[in-house]
Amino acid sequence: MADLGTLVGSSLPRQKIPVFLLKTESTPSDAYREVFSTPSDDGLGFEPSFVPVLEHRFEDEGLRQVGNLLRGGQIGAAADSSYGGLVFTSQRAVDAFAKVVAEGQQADPSWPRLQNVPIYSVGPATCRALKAVPQQPPLGVFGEHAGNGANLASFILEHYADWYRHRPAKPPLLFLVGEQRRDIIPTTLMSPDLPAERRIQVDEVVVYSTGVMTSFADDFGRMLAATEDRRRRWVVVFSPTGCDHMLAALDMLDKTTGQAKMRRDGNGTSIATIGPTTRSFLLTTFGLEPDVCSEQPTPDGLKAGIAGVIHEEGD
């Protein structure tokens, strides 16, 4: 027969597990807050908090370049256009593009005049943002189903070839990017392994840059101090940028070697990454294997990965 302490303990609700999401909370709602605030069927409860890490700055030179191309009619389906389409893989690049469009429409309501121009993007959020950029008829946005840059590149190879099937040579694509980006799309589309007639020239223009917010270390430190009595906490990393600051705040960065060291509070604070890029960065740069690398870069995939580890450890 169970003793009184066991019976009382089993009747008590589980303490919610803090989850620090190292990103800016999306507005008007954020799917990560919604998913982690919803109690799980297995009784696990999480307490999500957002800790903004990155600040983004528009690059004026890049914005001017895009604006000049639009004003000159150099992005379009005409045979003499410099570019036959646009590529986006980040919400910030879409924000920069929307800024150029909004400023241009003050002088010319017909901007951006991108009718019959394919615009490629990856992921539902970025595609939705592009579809919201005002133009009549609306922008033609493709690639929402792709899920990642590699899949988008494969899709572009086929879709763009069909779009310009009557042209002897496919026009180049303009790729609006941040200062830090992966090169999977240009590398794939311009690969020398492709037949010459299938290759697509990709020109990049940097329209924003990214840096660590000056307030991040203090903000994260306060949240850690407020939860230091919790038996378990999770930190979710969304980008390589700011990983060193995150490790320093957790007292896990050896200043002499630049490598990760034993965690300040043993196994109480676990680290998860939203995908393989950030996991690889932590491993190769700091020698740190995160506790979870989400199999799917989604709120549900992340929560499932964290819950799986917790159950494996018998908590």
PyMOL commands that set and color helices and strands:
alter all, ss='L'
color gray80, all
select helices_A, chain A and resi 4-11+31-37+60-71+91-107+124-131+149-163+184-189+216-226+243-249+276-286+299-312
alter helices_A, ss='H'
color red, helices_A
select strands_A, chain A and resi 17-22+46-50+54-58+85-88+118-121+140-142+173-178+202-212+233-237+269-273+292-293
alter strands_A, ss='S'
color yellow, strands_A
deselect
rebuild
show_as cartoon
